[in-house]
Amino acid sequence: TPYEEVVPDGSLLLFGDFMAPGADPRTYNRIDDRKALVRVVKEYLDDYNAANTKKMALVMFVDAITHVARVSRVLRQPGGNALLLGVGGSGRQSLTRLAGFIQDMDTFQIEISKNYGPSEWKDDIKKLLFTAGEEGKDIIFLFTDTQIIRESFLEDVNNILNTGEVPNIFDDNDHNRILTAMRPLCAAEGIPQTKIAMYSRFIKRVQAHVHIVICMSPLGEVFRTRLRNFPSLVNNCTIDWFMPWPDEALVEVARDAFDPIAEISDQHKASIVTMAGHIHLSVEKASGTFLSELSRYNYVTPTSYLELLRTYKTLLASKQTELATAKKRLVIGLDKLASTEVEVATLQKQLEEMQPVLIKTAADVEEMMVQIQKDKSAADETRTVVVREEAIASSKAEECQGIKDSAEKDLAEALPALDEAVQCLRDLKLSDISEVAKYANPPGGVKLVVEAICVMRNIAPKMEAAPDGKGKVANYWDPGKKMLADAKGLLDAMFQYDKDNIPEKTIQRIQPFMDDPAFEPKKIEAVSKACKAMCQWVRAMHTYHFVAKNVEPKRRALNAAQEELDVLTENLNKLRAALKEVEDKIAELEFSFNQSVAKKESLQRQVDDATVKMDRANRLLGGLGGEKVRWQETVQSLTVSEGSLVGDVLIAAGSVAYLGPFTAAYRADLCATWRSQLADLQLPHTEGATLMSVLNDAVLQRAWAIAGLPTD
């Protein structure tokens, strides 16, 4: 009965118990909501990938989901086994694992290695049987025809399908283990606890909990021979045929593969997905023609389609990188040529601007050098004069110092006595002087001192008649009393006395007092303490006069020498100032000269550097200038090739994935058909694109030829 008659509305005719994840108990119902079915199965797939380290990247289209539902239905039945028939890449193993996950079953599969043999196979089978029979856990034994390295393996599987055991696989220890595990179970179920009964219960548990899923390819004589030799593969298994993928599956798988490629626009992605399906179907059609015309088989499997998709992504990324690298290299070269041309023009302009500046700077340097030499000569002359004048001034200063030292030495003789007299005057009280003035008839010593003071101060005496009547005599006591009456005035007069300008007449008049033995401070002290101080003062003035008289010529000589020294010093300072001015000017000129020399050297380096750069740039332009046009054309060609990659790589990927078994004529026809379909889908591509035109590398091909490989 046609499917359309059974389901006239075109909805799904599918049953399952997995539409409500986590439900307990599960209900087995018809599934007619296509979108909900796809969503739920994708959720199971996501959960599987989250729970397992080995991820499964599956595209869950409806055809694949129907196989999941069938396998799931088989697995949920006690003793349910399946024989999955289909070509490689159809998803038999992956969908079985997903179905087992949906039914909460573990999947067991042997791992074939180089040393895998009967012993390892026996251990794996015992592990499988103990898991199901001893632990009572549902377990899937996934076995593929590629794992049949010995036909005895398939014979053991046939025995498990038929009887639930493999003859003679268990030794005595294994039997004891089985009996130990089954004894409490048999006791609970009321089964006699005999060896045979307990072993039989173990086998029934194995048959109920072991689910064998065998994945085989229906192609070839070997498959038919195995079915004849091991009938349990058909009799005890539910057969699920994995037919060629429908158009929907091809589109879904291709869309899932190409969606992550960001370099392709959405419009082109849709066309590429369609084109991938066309390639697959066109190869299927060509394979039929190939068989009818040449009697040669070519099996078009989902693996080939998946290879097409993988190859396309790999080649597209590789070619994009290759073209981008080549284009970038040429663009960089063109940019370098363009920048070199600009740099040459800039350097030429810089040289034209720097040459006059360099010439002017060189002239300025020469001019400053002449001026510096001239100023240095003037400075040397001034320095010679300064040195000579310094020597003269130094000699004159030594002379002045000698005169000063001699005068100070002479003064040092009189100054102690003068200082002592001055100190005595300071110690003298006004009352002491006033007492002296009270004398009506003063002692001789007092009278002598008063007369000496009057002489020193040039106070005129009172002239009186001499006692013998002959002439007149000088009386100093009366004017002296008046002088003594003003004690403060007297002391001030003595302190302020002009000792440096005592008249010679006064000295002559005071000389008799100095010669008088009675005019001694010690003798005077016996009469009056105040008079002693005045006596000391008079004597100190007399001594100082003669010392000062001797020192005065030296003073005049010192003043003259000092005046001459001042003139010399003034001239010397002027010469020093002039020398400093010249030296400062020279230092300034030398600083400017050094700056100008540095500027000249810098300009010269810049000129030399610019000249070298110009020479290199001109050589670069001369050597590669002819390549510029060719590079520009190549860049344009690469840009066009980049735009055509989406179609060209599709041709190349299809050739790699499908065209190996075909002859040259069939390959050419298929490529022409694909190019025509690319044009219909408006996918960019190169006219006449082939595997060779897309992947050929002339340099690499030449290297192969040199290595001895054939040129084709």
C-alpha positions in Angstrom: 0.0 0.0 0.0 1.5 3.4 -0.9 2.4 5.7 2.0 0.2 8.4 0.7 -2.8 6.2 1.0 -2.0 5.3 4.6 -1.3 8.9 5.6 -3.2 11.0 3.1 -2.4 14.3 4.9 1.4 13.8 4.5 2.0 13.8 8.3 4.4 11.6 10.1 3.6 7.9 10.7 5.9 7.5 13.6 5.6 6.1 17.1 7.8 6.4 20.2 7.9 6.8 24.0 10.5 9.6 24.2 8.5 12.7 23.6 8.2 13.5 27.3 11.7 13.3 28.7 11.9 12.1 32.2 8.3 10.7 32.2 7.8 7.6 34.3 6.2 5.4 33.1 6.8 6.2 29.4 3.9 6.1 27.1 4.2 4.8 23.6 2.2 7.1 21.3 2.1 8.3 17.7 4.2 11.3 17.0 2.7 13.7 14.5 4.2 17.1 15.5 7.3 17.4 13.3 8.7 20.5 14.9 8.3 19.2 18.4 9.9 15.9 17.4 13.0 17.7 16.0 13.2 19.9 19.0 13.0 17.0 21.5 15.6 14.9 19.7 18.0 17.9 19.5 17.6 18.3 23.3 18.5 14.6 23.8 21.5 15.1 21.5 22.6 18.2 23.6 22.2 16.2 26.8 24.2 13.4 25.3 27.1 15.7 24.3 27.0 17.3 27.8 27.2 13.9 29.5 30.0 12.5 27.2 33.5 13.6 26.4 33.2 12.3 22.9 30.8 14.7 21.2 28.5 13.8 18.3 28.1 16.6 15.8 24.8 15.3 14.2 22.3 17.1 12.0 18.9 15.9 13.1 16.8 15.9 10.0 13.5 13.9 9.9 14.9 10.9 8.1 17.6 10.5 10.8 15.1 10.9 13.5 12.9 8.1 12.1 15.9 5.8 12.4 16.4 6.9 16.0 12.7 6.2 16.7 13.0 2.7 15.1 16.1 1.7 17.0 14.7 3.1 20.2 11.5 1.0 19.7 13.7 -2.1 19.2 15.8 -1.3 22.3 12.8 -0.8 24.6 11.7 -4.4 23.9 13.3 -7.2 26.0 15.7 -9.1 23.9 15.3 -6.5 21.1 18.2 -6.6 18.6 18.7 -4.7 15.4 20.5 -5.2 12.1 21.2 -1.8 10.6 22.0 -2.0 6.9 23.5 1.0 5.0 26.6 2.3 3.4 29.3 4.1 5.3 28.6 7.5 6.7 24.8 7.0 7.0 24.9 7.5 10.8 24.2 4.0 11.9 26.5 4.0 14.9 25.8 7.6 16.0 22.1 7.2 15.8 22.3 3.9 17.8 24.2 5.7 20.6 21.6 8.5 20.7 18.8 5.9 20.8 20.5 4.1 23.6 20.9 7.4 25.5 17.2 8.1 25.0 16.4 4.7 26.5 18.8 5.2 29.4 21.1 2.4 28.2 24.9 2.1 28.2 26.5 1.3 24.8 29.4 -1.2 24.8 31.7 -1.5 21.8 35.0 -3.3 21.4 38.1 -1.3 20.5 40.1 -2.8 17.8 43.9 -2.5 18.1 46.9 -4.0 16.5 47.1 -6.9 19.0 43.4 -7.5 19.4 42.6 -11.2 19.1 40.4 -14.0 20.3 41.6 -13.7 23.9 40.6 -10.0 24.1 37.4 -10.7 22.3 36.5 -13.4 24.9 37.2 -11.0 27.7 35.0 -8.3 26.2 32.1 -10.8 25.6 32.3 -12.1 29.2 32.2 -8.5 30.4 29.1 -7.8 28.3 27.3 -11.0 29.5 28.1 -10.4 33.2 26.9 -6.8 32.9 23.5 -8.0 31.6 23.1 -11.3 33.5 24.8 -10.5 36.8 23.9 -6.9 37.2 20.6 -7.0 35.3 21.4 -3.8 33.4 20.2 -3.1 29.9 23.2 -2.7 27.7 23.7 -2.2 23.9 26.4 -4.2 22.2 27.3 -2.1 19.1 29.1 -4.3 16.5 30.1 -3.2 13.0 31.3 -5.3 10.0 34.7 -3.4 10.1 35.3 -5.0 13.5 35.0 -8.5 12.2 38.7 -9.3 12.0 37.8 -13.0 12.5 34.6 -14.8 11.4 34.5 -16.5 14.8 33.6 -13.1 16.2 30.4 -13.1 14.2 29.7 -16.7 15.1 29.8 -15.8 18.8 27.4 -12.9 18.1 25.1 -15.3 16.3 25.2 -17.7 19.3 24.2 -14.8 21.7 21.4 -13.8 19.4 20.2 -17.4 19.2 20.8 -18.8 22.7 22.0 -16.0 24.8 25.4 -17.6 25.4 28.7 -18.4 23.8 29.6 -22.1 24.2 32.5 -22.9 26.5 33.3 -19.2 27.2 33.0 -19.5 31.0 35.5 -21.3 33.2 34.9 -22.8 36.7 35.5 -19.5 38.4 33.0 -17.8 36.1 30.4 -20.5 36.8 30.9 -20.0 40.5 30.4 -16.3 40.1 27.2 -16.8 38.1 25.8 -19.2 40.7 26.7 -16.8 43.5 24.9 -14.0 41.7 21.8 -16.0 40.7 21.2 -17.9 44.0 19.4 -15.0 45.9 17.5 -14.1 42.7 16.3 -17.7 42.2 15.4 -18.0 45.8 13.2 -14.9 45.6 11.5 -16.1 42.5 11.0 -19.7 43.8 13.3 -21.3 41.2 15.1 -24.4 42.3 18.7 -23.5 43.2 20.3 -26.1 41.0 23.3 -25.3 38.8 21.3 -25.9 35.7 18.3 -23.8 36.9 20.5 -20.9 38.1 22.6 -20.9 34.9 19.4 -21.0 32.9 18.1 -17.9 34.8 21.4 -16.2 34.1 21.0 -16.9 30.3 17.4 -15.6 30.3 18.6 -12.3 31.9 21.3 -12.0 29.3 18.8 -12.5 26.5 16.5 -9.9 28.1 19.1 -7.2 28.8 21.6 -7.6 26.0 20.6 -5.6 22.9 22.9 -6.4 20.0 22.9 -3.8 17.2 24.9 -4.9 14.2 25.9 -2.3 11.6 26.7 -3.8 8.2 27.0 -2.7 4.6 24.7 -4.5 2.2 27.2 -4.2 -0.6 29.3 -7.1 -1.8 29.3 -10.9 -1.7 30.7 -11.1 1.8 27.5 -9.7 3.3 25.3 -12.3 1.6 27.7 -15.1 2.6 27.5 -14.0 6.3 23.7 -13.9 6.2 23.7 -17.4 4.9 26.2 -18.7 7.5 24.7 -16.9 10.5 20.9 -16.9 10.0 20.3 -15.4 13.5 21.4 -12.1 12.1 18.2 -12.0 10.1 15.9 -14.2 12.3 16.6 -12.6 15.7 17.2 -9.0 14.6 14.9 -6.2 13.4 16.3 -5.0 10.1 16.5 -1.2 9.5 17.5 -0.1 6.1 19.4 3.2 5.9 18.5 4.3 2.4 20.3 7.1 0.5 19.7 10.5 2.1 16.7 12.4 0.8 17.0 16.0 -0.5 15.9 17.3 2.8 18.8 15.6 4.6 21.4 16.8 2.0 20.2 20.4 2.5 20.1 20.2 6.3 23.5 18.7 6.6 25.0 21.2 4.2 23.3 24.2 5.9 24.7 23.0 9.2 28.2 22.7 7.8 28.2 26.1 6.0 26.4 28.3 8.6 29.6 28.9 10.7 31.5 30.2 7.7 31.4 34.0 8.1 33.2 34.8 4.9 30.3 33.7 2.8 27.2 35.8 2.4 23.8 34.4 3.3 22.7 34.5 -0.3 25.7 32.6 -1.5 25.3 30.1 1.4 21.8 29.2 0.3 23.1 28.6 -3.3 26.1 26.6 -2.1 23.8 24.4 0.0 21.6 23.8 -3.1 24.7 23.2 -5.2 26.1 20.6 -2.8 22.9 18.6 -3.1 23.1 18.9 -6.9 26.6 17.6 -7.0 25.7 14.6 -4.9 22.7 13.7 -7.0 24.5 14.3 -10.2 27.2 11.9 -9.2 24.6 9.3 -8.2 23.1 9.6 -11.7 26.5 9.5 -13.4 27.4 6.4 -11.4 24.3 4.6 -12.9 25.5 5.6 -16.4 29.0 4.5 -15.5 27.8 1.1 -14.5 25.6 0.6 -17.6 28.3 1.8 -20.0 31.5 0.5 -18.4 30.1 -2.2 -16.0 32.0 -0.5 -13.2 30.5 0.1 -9.8 30.8 3.5 -8.0 29.0 3.7 -4.7 27.9 7.2 -3.7 27.6 7.2 0.1 26.8 9.9 2.7 30.5 9.6 3.6 31.3 11.1 0.2 28.9 13.9 0.8 30.4 14.7 4.2 33.8 14.5 2.5 32.5 17.1 0.0 31.5 19.4 2.8 34.7 19.0 4.8 36.8 19.4 1.7 35.0 22.5 0.7 35.5 24.2 4.1 39.1 23.2 4.2 39.9 24.2 0.6 38.0 27.5 0.9 39.9 28.5 4.0 43.2 27.4 2.4 42.6 29.2 -0.9 41.3 32.3 0.8 44.5 32.4 2.9 46.6 31.7 -0.1 45.1 34.4 -2.3 45.0 36.9 0.5 48.7 36.2 1.3 49.6 36.6 -2.4 47.5 39.7 -2.8 48.8 41.2 0.4 52.4 40.5 -0.8 51.8 42.3 -4.1 49.8 45.1 -2.5 52.6 45.7 0.0 55.1 45.7 -3.0 52.9 48.2 -4.9 52.6 50.3 -1.8 56.3 50.2 -1.3 56.9 51.3 -4.9 54.4 54.1 -4.5 55.9 55.2 -1.1 59.4 55.0 -2.7 58.3 57.3 -5.5 56.9 59.7 -3.0 60.0 59.4 -0.9 62.3 60.0 -3.8 60.4 63.2 -4.6 60.5 64.2 -1.0 64.2 63.5 -0.7 64.9 65.5 -3.9 63.0 68.4 -2.5 64.8 68.1 0.9 68.2 68.1 -0.9 67.3 71.2 -2.9 66.3 72.9 0.4 69.3 71.7 2.4 72.1 72.5 -0.1 71.8 76.4 0.2 71.5 76.1 4.0 74.5 73.9 4.1 76.5 76.3 2.0 75.5 79.3 4.1 76.2 77.5 7.3 79.7 76.6 6.1 80.3 80.2 5.2 79.1 81.3 8.6 81.4 78.8 10.3 84.4 80.1 8.3 83.5 83.7 9.2 83.1 82.9 12.9 86.4 81.1 12.8 88.2 84.3 11.5 86.4 86.5 14.0 87.3 84.1 16.9 91.0 84.1 15.8 90.9 87.9 15.7 89.3 88.2 19.1 91.6 85.7 20.6 94.6 87.7 19.4 93.1 90.9 21.0 92.4 88.9 24.1 96.0 87.7 24.3 97.3 91.2 24.0 94.9 92.4 26.7 95.8 89.5 28.9 99.6 90.4 28.5 98.9 94.0 29.6 96.7 92.7 32.5 99.5 90.4 33.6 102.0 93.2 33.5 99.7 95.6 35.3 98.9 93.0 37.9 102.6 92.6 38.5 103.1 96.3 39.0 100.0 96.6 41.2 101.2 93.7 43.2 104.6 95.3 43.7 103.0 98.6 44.6 100.7 96.8 47.1 103.7 95.2 48.7 105.4 98.6 49.0 102.3 100.1 50.6 102.1 97.3 53.0 105.8 97.8 54.0 105.2 101.5 54.7 102.1 100.8 56.6 103.8 98.1 58.7 106.7 100.4 59.5 104.4 103.3 60.5 102.3 101.0 62.6 105.4 99.7 64.3 106.5 103.2 65.2 103.0 104.0 66.4 103.0 100.9 68.5 105.7 102.5 70.8 103.5 105.5 71.7 100.1 103.9 71.7 100.5 101.9 74.9 101.4 105.0 76.9 98.6 106.9 75.2 96.1 104.0 75.9 97.2 104.0 79.5 96.7 107.7 79.8 93.3 107.5 78.2 92.4 104.7 80.5 93.5 106.8 83.5 91.4 109.7 82.3 88.4 107.3 82.0 89.0 106.2 85.6 89.3 109.8 86.7 86.2 111.2 88.5 84.9 114.7 88.1 85.0 115.1 91.8 88.7 114.4 91.9 89.3 117.2 89.4 87.0 119.6 91.3 88.9 118.9 94.6 92.1 120.0 92.8 90.4 123.3 91.9 89.7 123.9 95.6 93.4 124.3 96.5 94.1 128.0 97.6 97.8 127.3 97.7 98.3 124.1 95.6 101.3 121.9 96.1 104.1 122.2 93.6 103.3 119.0 91.8 99.7 120.1 91.4 100.7 123.4 90.2 103.2 121.9 87.8 100.5 119.6 86.2 98.0 122.5 85.9 100.7 124.6 84.2 101.5 121.7 81.8 97.7 121.3 81.0 97.4 125.0 80.3 100.4 124.9 78.0 99.0 121.9 76.1 95.7 123.6 75.8 97.3 126.9 74.9 95.6 128.8 77.8 97.3 132.1 78.4 98.8 132.6 82.0 98.1 135.6 84.1 101.3 137.8 84.1 102.3 139.0 87.6 105.2 140.9 89.0 108.1 138.7 90.0 108.7 138.3 93.7 112.1 140.0 93.4 110.5 142.9 91.6 112.3 142.2 88.4 110.0 141.8 85.5 106.9 139.6 85.4 106.2 135.9 85.8 103.5 133.7 84.4 100.8 132.6 86.8 98.9 129.6 85.5 97.0 128.7 88.6 94.2 131.3 88.3 93.3 130.4 84.7 94.0 126.8 85.7 91.4 127.0 88.5 88.9 128.2 86.0 89.8 125.3 83.7 89.6 122.8 86.6 86.2 124.2 87.6 84.8 122.8 84.4 85.8 119.2 85.1 83.6 117.7 82.4 84.8 120.2 79.8 88.4 119.5 80.7 88.0 115.8 80.3 86.2 116.2 77.0 89.0 118.5 75.8 91.6 115.9 76.7 89.7 113.1 75.1 89.1 115.1 71.9 92.6 116.6 71.8 94.1 116.7 68.3 97.2 114.8 69.1 98.2 114.5 65.4 98.5 118.2 65.0 100.2 119.6 68.1 102.0 122.9 67.2 105.8 122.9 67.5 105.5 126.0 69.7 103.4 124.0 72.2 106.0 121.2 72.1 108.8 123.6 72.8 106.9 125.1 75.7 106.1 121.7 77.2 109.6 120.4 76.8 110.8 121.9 80.1 108.1 120.0 81.9 109.2 116.8 80.3 112.8 117.5 81.4 111.7 118.4 85.0 112.3 115.3 87.3 109.4 116.4 89.4 107.0 115.9 86.5 106.8 112.2 86.9 103.5 110.3 87.4 104.7 108.5 90.4 105.8 111.7 92.1 102.6 113.5 91.1 100.6 110.5 92.4 101.9 111.2 95.9 100.3 114.7 95.7 97.1 114.0 93.7 95.6 111.0 91.9 93.8 113.3 89.5 97.0 115.1 88.7 98.8 111.8 88.0 96.3 111.0 85.3 96.7 114.4 83.7 100.5 114.1 84.0 100.4 110.8 82.2 98.2 112.4 79.5 100.6 115.2 79.0 103.6 112.9 78.7 101.6 110.6 76.3 100.8 113.5 74.1 104.4 114.6 74.1 105.6 111.1 73.2 102.9 110.6 70.6 103.9 113.9 68.9 107.4 112.8 68.3 106.3 109.4 67.2 103.7 110.9 64.9 106.3 113.3 63.6 108.5 110.4 62.6 105.5 108.5 61.2 104.0 111.4 59.1 106.5 111.1 56.2 105.6 107.4 56.1 102.0 108.3 56.1 102.4 110.7 53.3 104.4 108.1 51.4 101.7 105.5 52.2 99.0 107.8 51.0 100.9 108.6 47.8 101.6 104.9 47.2 98.0 104.1 48.0 96.7 106.7 45.6 99.1 105.3 42.9 97.9 101.8 43.8 94.3 102.9 43.5 95.0 104.3 40.1 96.8 101.1 39.1 94.0 99.0 40.6 91.3 101.0 38.7 93.2 100.6 35.5 93.8 97.0 36.2 90.0 96.5 36.9 89.2 98.2 33.6 91.7 96.0 31.8 90.2 92.9 33.5 86.7 94.0 32.6 87.8 94.5 29.0 89.6 91.1 29.1 86.4 89.5 30.5 84.3 91.1 27.9 86.5 89.9 25.2 86.7 86.4 26.7 82.9 86.3 27.1 82.6 87.4 23.5 85.0 84.7 22.5 83.1 82.1 24.6 79.8 83.2 23.0 81.4 83.0 19.5 82.9 79.6 20.3 79.4 78.4 21.5 77.8 79.8 18.3 80.7 78.3 16.4 80.2 74.9 17.9 76.4 75.1 17.3 77.1 76.1 13.7 79.6 73.2 13.3 77.1 70.8 14.8 74.4 72.2 12.5 76.7 71.9 9.5 77.6 68.3 10.4 73.9 67.5 11.0 73.0 69.0 7.6 75.9 67.1 6.0 74.7 63.8 7.5 71.2 64.5 6.4 72.4 65.3 2.9 74.5 62.1 2.8 71.6 60.1 4.2 69.2 61.5 1.7 71.7 60.9 -1.1 72.1 57.3 0.0 68.3 56.8 0.3 67.8 58.4 -3.1 70.4 56.1 -4.6 68.7 53.0 -3.1 65.2 54.2 -4.0 66.3 54.9 -7.6 67.8 51.4 -7.8 64.7 49.9 -6.4 62.5 51.8 -8.8 64.9 50.9 -11.6 64.8 47.2 -10.8 61.1 46.8 -10.0 59.6 49.7 -11.9 58.8 47.3 -14.8 57.0 44.9 -12.5 54.6 47.5 -11.3 52.1 47.1 -14.2 52.3 43.3 -13.9 51.7 43.4 -10.2 48.7 45.7 -10.6 47.3 43.3 -13.2 48.0 40.3 -10.8 46.3 42.1 -7.9 43.2 42.7 -10.1 43.3 39.0 -11.2 43.6 37.8 -7.5 40.7 40.1 -6.5 38.5 38.5 -9.2 39.7 35.0 -8.1 38.8 35.8 -4.5 35.3 36.7 -5.6 35.0 33.4 -7.6 36.4 31.2 -4.8 32.9 30.2 -3.5 32.1 28.5 -6.9 35.6 27.4 -7.9 36.3 25.6 -4.6 33.0 23.8 -4.9 34.1 22.3 -8.2 37.5 21.3 -6.7 35.9 19.9 -3.5 33.4 17.9 -5.6 36.2 16.6 -7.7 38.2 15.4 -4.7 35.2 13.8 -3.0 33.5 12.1 -6.0 35.5 12.0 -9.2 38.3 9.6 -8.2 36.7 6.4 -9.6 35.6 8.0 -12.9 37.4 8.2 -16.2 38.6 11.5 -17.7 35.5 11.8 -19.9 33.1 11.4 -17.0 35.1 13.8 -14.9 34.9 16.5 -17.6 31.2 16.0 -18.2 30.4 16.2 -14.4 32.6 19.4 -14.1 30.8 21.0 -17.0 27.4 20.0 -15.5 28.4 21.6 -12.2 29.6 24.8 -13.8 26.3 25.0 -15.6 24.4 24.6 -12.4 26.7 27.3 -10.7 25.7 29.7 -13.5 22.0 28.9 -13.0 22.4 29.5 -9.2 24.3 32.8 -10.0 27.2 31.6 -7.9 30.5 33.4 -8.8 33.0 31.1 -10.4 35.7 31.1 -13.1 34.8 29.9 -16.6 36.3 26.5 -17.2 37.1 26.0 -13.5 38.5 22.5 -12.8 40.4 20.8 -10.0 43.7 21.5 -11.7 42.9 25.2 -12.3 41.9 25.7 -8.7 44.6 23.8 -6.9 47.4 23.9 -9.3 50.6 25.5 -8.0 53.1 25.9 -10.9 56.1 26.2 -8.6 55.1 23.1 -6.6 54.3 21.2 -9.8 57.7 22.1 -11.2 59.3 20.8 -8.0 57.4 17.5 -8.4 58.7 17.2 -12.0 62.2 17.8 -10.8 61.8 15.1 -8.1 60.8 12.7 -10.9 57.0 12.6 -10.6 55.0 12.4 -13.8 53.9 15.7 -15.2 50.2 14.8 -15.3 
